[in-house]
Amino acid sequence: MLLGLRVKNLALIEEAGVEFTEGLNILTGETGAGKSIIIGSIGLALGGKASKDMIRNGEESASIELVFSVEEEERRQALKALSVVPDEEGLVIISKKITQARSVSRINDETVTTAKLRAVTGLLLDMHGQHEHQSLLHKQKHLEILDEYSRNETEKLKIDTAACYANYRELEQKLEHFSMDEESRKREMDFLRFEIGEIENAGLKPGEEETLAAVCRKFSHSQRIMESLTDAYQAVDGDRISRALRQAESVLAYDEGISGIVEGLRDAESILSDLSRSISDYLNGMDFSEAELRIAENRLDMIRGLTAKYGGTEEAVLESLEQKKERLSELENFEELAGKAEKEYEEAKMALERACQQLSAARKEAAAGLEKRIREELLDLNFLHVDFRIQVRKLDRFTEQGFDEVEFLISTNPGSIPPRPLGEVASGGELSRIMLAIKTVLADTDKIPTLIFDEIDTGISGRTAQKVSERLSYIASRHQVLCITHLPQIAAMADTHFEIKKEVEDEKTVTRIRRLKEAEQIDELARLLGGAEITETVRENAREMKRLAALAKEKGKIPAKN
């Protein structure tokens, strides 16, 4: 559940905070008050693209924070799989900071990528605005809806189908290795034998390049090494330290206070003596050979040539060698392995076909039920005459999701115009009601805890608005719902009502949001009903509307469809 929203320095909002509740949260306000900014800020926090132009004039940055409560163990485990763990109170805090240079998203104070942010928030919240309604125009969305509705029947079948598809594709790619003529096979075999011989003859050893490079560096700079170490040997000559030690020891008997100096000189003499011997031993052991340098350089060039050709390291070259041997073995036993691969491929194809058929049969059975449920909901949402159908067709190819293509068809004039694809028939307002009908049907199976509806009241009024409000209330009995509306019929159903208002303070325009008390809800409903002039009669109408809405919820007049 979405517990709270905090917005700072975003567009007209200087600073605003709101704590949401369970059930139906309604947000209303005058046109231009900033309702879209509130919902838009949630979209930004969920991974929407942010622009520096969104930052409030005169400020350096803007910020958005969403606080979610996660109680269900299944959702906690799903979040854990994405490396997100709610805190000890079960909270997940998602924040976004927008600056002039960039925007940064965090989950529980850990910076995350947009991809991870969307994966996490997809488990917590679902937004339905004009863009989401438009998604109904795409057949892929129809398949997703059908699978969500039939989850209990199809989930395991989908997993089995995906596994069969992965095996099928792997064997299909393997079989492609055998799709060559005899001449091409011999040519590849010859080339592989050459490459295998080249690598094997090199006798590569892991780490050899690094060792040879060190040897070449040493030999290439041997003259400078000798000169520098000779100078160093002379610099650490211990004669002067020895004389200093003898002088100090000669007066030690007269003053015990110089004992520390004597000990220090003795240590220095010992250290310099050890260094002198080490340098001398190194110089005496240097055995520079021009021939050895050339051998090492040639070997290093050969190794680097192989690594450039077959891989970045000796290990990669040796791995490539094994792959080439394996491929050569395949080609040498071409007929036998090709036959085996063909058989395995055909078996995998048949298994995939069976899995797709089982999945398709389950989908078709579920489609009949979903079709009926959505048609009933559309009638309740004041589609006076409607013919809604779900068509499940077989594709000419396999996919990870089977071989089905699902399409929703509708006719609002049954008998005269046959059902056609939604995009050819439905208006924007009708699409929003169709999406609401679908969400109502899926209310019992949809696992997303929070749903946001924006522009759900586009193009509707009167009895249709009343029906929409009832469906929203039904969904809110199973999910937390946030809804922006201009219609009093929808606002009257609110479990919690918020007002978004634009004000001028210190010659600056700011947007505020606050939770309305019961009397204030009546005034806001009256404003939605009466426009500019709010009379006592309008207020009484508002009270009656609120009373009837409460009665409808109490008496269960918004039943689940069976």
Salt bridges, closest charged atoms under 4 A:
GLU19 OE2 - ARG6 NH2 3.73
GLU30 OE1 - ARG527 NH1 3.47
GLU72 OE1 - ARG75 NE 3.70
GLU74 OE2 - LYS447 NZ 2.92
ASP126 OD2 - HIS128 NE2 3.15
ASP126 OD2 - LYS439 NZ 3.27
GLU144 OE1 - LYS141 NZ 3.89
ASP147 OD2 - LYS158 NZ 3.25
ASP147 OD1 - ARG363 NE 2.85
GLU148 OE2 - ARG151 NH2 2.38
ASP160 OD2 - LYS156 NZ 3.03
GLU172 OE1 - ARG169 NH1 2.18
GLU182 OE2 - ARG185 NH2 2.57
GLU183 OE2 - ARG187 NH1 3.57
GLU188 OE2 - ARG327 NE 2.96
ASP190 OD1 - ARG193 NH1 3.43
GLU195 OE1 - LYS324 NZ 3.01
GLU198 OE1 - LYS309 NZ 3.10
GLU200 OE2 - LYS325 NZ 2.92
GLU208 OE2 - ARG299 NE 2.82
GLU209 OE2 - ARG304 NE 3.21
GLU249 OE2 - ARG266 NH2 3.08
GLU263 OE2 - ARG266 NH1 2.82
ASP274 OD1 - ARG277 NH2 2.32
GLU290 OE2 - ARG294 NH2 2.61
GLU297 OE1 - ARG294 NH1 2.70
GLU330 OE1 - ARG327 NH1 3.06
GLU332 OE2 - ARG193 NH2 3.46
GLU344 OE1 - LYS174 NZ 3.66
GLU353 OE2 - LYS394 NZ 3.47
GLU371 OE2 - ARG375 NH2 3.29
GLU376 OE2 - LYS372 NZ 2.78
GLU377 OE1 - ARG471 NE 2.70
ASP380 OD2 - LYS561 NZ 2.82
ASP387 OD2 - ARG389 NH2 2.98
ASP396 OD1 - ARG397 NH1 3.74
ASP404 OD2 - ARG363 NH1 3.15
GLU405 OE2 - LYS139 NZ 3.19
GLU405 OE1 - ARG393 NH2 3.02
GLU407 OE1 - ARG393 NH2 2.81
GLU424 OE1 - ARG420 NE 3.38
ASP444 OD1 - ARG478 NE 2.44
ASP446 OD2 - LYS439 NZ 2.86
ASP495 OD1 - LYS553 NZ 3.07
GLU499 OE1 - ARG514 NE 3.22
GLU505 OE1 - ARG512 NH2 2.68
GLU520 OE2 - ARG514 NH1 2.91
ASP523 OD1 - ARG539 NE 3.06
GLU524 OE2 - ARG527 NH2 2.66
GLU536 OE2 - ARG543 NH1 3.05
GLU540 OE1 - ARG543 NH1 3.23
GLU544 OE2 - ARG547 NH2 2.74
